[in-house]
Amino acid sequence: MQGDKQVIEYLNKVLTAELTSINQYFLHARMFKNWGLEKLNSANYKKSIKDMKQADEIIERVLLLEGLPNLQRLGALKIGEETSEIISCNMKFQHEQVSLLKEAIAVCEKQQDYVSRDLLEDILEYEEEHVDWLETQEYQIENMGIENYLQAQL
C-alpha cells in the first residue's frame, strides 16, 4: 500500500527518536544498576524495552506504506553523570519527543492516514505518562532531598 511521503518522513523522524531513546535509557539503566539504584535501573530498562517495541511497530508501519525505515539515523544522546542530571536529561529528551509526536500526528491527520495517527497517539500517550513519572521523580528529589530519594531507590 503506497503511503504518503510526508507521513513516511515523519514516521522515520519518530523512529529516530525511538532509537535514540532506546540507547539513552539503556545506558542510564546500566549506570543506575552499577550504582546499586535498582528501582531506577528497572524503570529505565523497562522504558528502553518499550521504546524498542514502539520502534518495531513504526518499522512495520513504514514497510507497509512501502517506505524504507531509516535505522541509520540516531539523535544525540543526553547522558547525565549523576541521578538528578540523568532525570533532567531524560525530561529534556521526553519534551522534544512529545513535541515531535504531536507534529507527526497532525501531519497524519492532514494526510488522512488514521492508522499511522492512531499508532503515534498510542506512543504519545505512553510518552506523556513517562513525563509524569519523571516529574514525580523531580518532585520527590526536591521535597525529600537527594540523599533520602537515593536511599528509597535501593
C-alpha positions as CSV (number, residue, x, y, z in Angstrom):
1,M,0.0,0.0,0.0
2,Q,1.6,3.2,-1.1
3,G,1.8,5.7,1.7
4,D,2.1,9.5,1.8
5,K,5.7,10.6,1.6
6,Q,5.3,13.2,4.3
7,V,3.8,10.7,6.7
8,I,6.6,8.3,6.0
9,E,9.1,11.1,6.6
10,Y,7.6,11.8,10.0
11,L,7.4,8.2,10.9
12,N,11.1,8.0,10.2
13,K,11.7,11.1,12.4
14,V,9.8,9.4,15.2
15,L,11.7,6.2,14.6
16,T,14.9,8.2,15.0
17,A,13.7,9.5,18.4
18,E,12.7,6.0,19.5
19,L,16.1,4.5,18.5
20,T,17.9,7.4,20.3
21,S,15.7,6.8,23.4
22,I,16.5,3.1,23.5
23,N,20.2,3.8,23.8
24,Q,19.8,6.7,26.2
25,Y,17.5,4.9,28.6
26,F,19.5,1.6,28.3
27,L,22.8,3.4,29.3
28,H,21.1,5.2,32.1
29,A,19.6,1.9,33.3
30,R,23.1,0.3,33.4
31,M,24.5,3.4,35.2
32,F,21.8,3.1,37.9
33,K,22.5,-0.7,38.2
34,N,26.2,0.0,38.6
35,W,25.4,2.5,41.4
36,G,23.0,0.0,43.1
37,L,19.9,2.0,42.4
38,E,17.7,-1.0,41.5
39,K,14.4,0.8,41.2
40,L,15.8,3.4,38.8
41,N,17.6,0.7,36.9
42,S,14.4,-1.2,36.4
43,A,12.3,1.8,35.4
44,N,14.9,2.9,32.8
45,Y,15.4,-0.6,31.5
46,K,11.7,-1.1,31.0
47,K,11.5,2.2,29.2
48,S,14.3,1.1,26.8
49,I,12.5,-2.1,26.1
50,K,9.2,-0.4,25.5
51,D,10.9,2.0,23.1
52,M,12.3,-1.0,21.2
53,K,8.8,-2.3,20.8
54,Q,7.5,1.0,19.7
55,A,10.3,1.3,17.1
56,D,9.4,-2.1,15.8
57,E,5.7,-1.0,15.3
58,I,6.9,2.1,13.4
59,I,9.3,0.0,11.2
60,E,6.4,-2.3,10.3
61,R,4.1,0.6,9.5
62,V,6.7,2.3,7.3
63,L,7.3,-1.0,5.4
64,L,3.5,-1.4,5.0
65,L,3.4,2.1,3.5
66,E,6.2,1.0,1.0
67,G,8.7,3.3,2.6
68,L,12.2,2.5,3.8
69,P,12.7,2.7,7.6
70,N,15.8,4.6,8.4
71,L,17.7,2.8,11.2
72,Q,21.0,4.6,10.4
73,R,20.0,7.9,11.9
74,L,20.4,8.4,15.6
75,G,20.0,11.6,17.6
76,A,22.4,12.9,20.2
77,L,22.2,11.1,23.5
78,K,21.6,13.2,26.6
79,I,23.6,11.4,29.2
80,G,23.7,12.6,32.9
81,E,26.6,11.9,35.3
82,E,24.5,11.7,38.5
83,T,20.9,10.9,39.3
84,S,19.4,14.4,39.2
85,E,21.1,15.2,36.0
86,I,20.0,11.9,34.4
87,I,16.4,12.6,35.3
88,S,16.8,16.1,33.9
89,C,18.4,14.8,30.6
90,N,15.5,12.3,30.2
91,M,13.0,15.0,30.8
92,K,14.5,17.3,28.1
93,F,14.5,14.3,25.7
94,Q,10.9,13.5,26.5
95,H,9.7,17.0,25.9
96,E,11.4,17.0,22.5
97,Q,9.8,13.6,21.7
98,V,6.3,14.7,22.8
99,S,6.6,17.8,20.6
100,L,7.7,15.7,17.6
101,L,4.9,13.2,18.1
102,K,2.3,16.0,18.2
103,E,3.7,17.3,14.9
104,A,3.7,13.8,13.3
105,I,0.1,13.2,14.5
106,A,-1.0,16.5,12.9
107,V,0.6,15.5,9.6
108,C,-1.1,12.1,9.6
109,E,-4.4,13.7,10.3
110,K,-3.9,16.2,7.5
111,Q,-3.0,13.4,5.1
112,Q,-5.9,11.2,6.4
113,D,-3.6,8.4,7.5
114,Y,-5.6,7.5,10.5
115,V,-3.9,4.2,11.2
116,S,-0.5,5.9,11.5
117,R,-2.1,8.6,13.5
118,D,-3.5,6.1,16.0
119,L,-0.2,4.4,16.3
120,L,1.5,7.7,17.1
121,E,-1.3,8.6,19.5
122,D,-0.6,5.4,21.4
123,I,3.1,6.2,21.6
124,L,2.3,9.8,22.7
125,E,0.1,8.5,25.5
126,Y,2.9,6.4,26.8
127,E,5.5,9.1,26.5
128,E,3.2,11.6,28.3
129,E,2.8,9.1,31.1
130,H,6.6,8.8,31.3
131,V,6.9,12.6,31.5
132,D,4.5,12.4,34.5
133,W,6.7,9.7,36.1
134,L,9.8,11.9,35.6
135,E,8.0,14.9,37.1
136,T,7.2,12.8,40.1
137,Q,10.9,11.9,40.5
138,E,11.9,15.5,40.3
139,Y,9.2,16.4,42.9
140,Q,10.5,13.7,45.2
141,I,14.1,14.8,44.9
142,E,13.1,18.4,45.6
143,N,10.9,17.5,48.6
144,M,12.8,14.6,50.1
145,G,16.3,15.7,49.3
146,I,18.6,13.7,47.1
147,E,20.0,11.6,49.9
148,N,16.6,10.3,51.0
149,Y,15.5,9.9,47.4
150,L,18.5,7.8,46.6
151,Q,18.1,5.7,49.7
152,A,14.5,5.0,48.6
153,Q,15.7,3.8,45.2
154,L,18.0,1.0,46.6
